[in-house]
């Protein structure tokens, strides 16, 4: 059991296996990053790929996964 006092926000980071929904639930400030990638993807990522892992989303829509991860990390500080 993890005690709340031992929990640190920095322990949780964005990983390629996380879905867009998981990321949005944990870090709502990432919404702007996903919206930025909608044009490149040609559709709304949050509408069409909400339940897909980032690795699948980047492959499916031809996005640079490393760049996407870096931008998401920057958004959460």
C-alpha positions in Angstrom: 0.0 0.0 0.0 1.3 3.4 -1.0 0.8 6.1 1.6 -0.3 9.4 0.3 2.6 11.1 2.1 5.1 9.0 0.1 3.4 9.9 -3.3 5.3 12.4 -5.4 3.9 13.9 -8.6 7.3 13.3 -10.3 6.9 9.6 -9.9 4.3 9.5 -12.7 5.5 10.4 -16.1 4.1 10.1 -19.6 5.0 6.8 -21.3 4.4 5.5 -24.8 2.1 2.7 -23.5 -0.3 5.2 -21.9 -3.5 6.1 -23.7 -4.6 9.6 -24.6 -7.5 9.2 -22.1 -5.1 8.2 -19.3 -2.9 11.2 -20.0 -5.8 13.6 -20.2 -7.2 12.3 -16.9 -3.9 12.7 -15.1 -2.7 15.9 -16.8 -5.5 18.0 -18.3 -3.0 20.6 -19.3 -1.8 18.3 -22.1 -5.0 19.0 -24.0 -3.4 21.8 -25.9 -0.6 19.5 -27.1 -3.0 17.0 -28.5 -5.0 19.7 -30.2 -1.8 21.0 -31.8 -1.3 17.5 -33.4 -4.8 17.3 -34.8 -3.9 19.1 -38.0 -0.9 16.9 -38.6 -3.0 13.8 -37.9 -5.8 15.1 -40.1 -8.5 14.5 -37.4 -9.2 15.0 -33.8 -6.9 12.7 -31.8 -9.0 12.9 -28.7 -12.1 11.9 -30.8 -10.6 9.1 -32.8 -7.8 7.6 -30.7 -8.8 8.3 -27.1 -8.3 4.7 -26.0 -5.1 4.0 -28.0 -1.6 4.0 -26.6 0.6 6.9 -27.7 2.9 4.5 -29.5 0.0 3.3 -31.6 -1.3 6.8 -32.2 2.1 8.0 -33.4 2.5 5.1 -35.8 -1.1 5.3 -37.1 -0.9 9.1 -37.8 2.7 9.4 -38.7 3.7 11.5 -35.6 7.1 11.8 -34.1 6.7 9.9 -30.9 9.8 11.3 -29.2 8.7 14.9 -30.0 5.2 14.2 -28.9 6.4 12.8 -25.6 8.7 15.7 -25.0 6.0 18.2 -25.7 3.6 16.4 -23.3 6.3 16.3 -20.6 6.9 20.0 -21.1 3.2 20.7 -20.7 3.1 19.0 -17.3 6.2 20.8 -16.1 
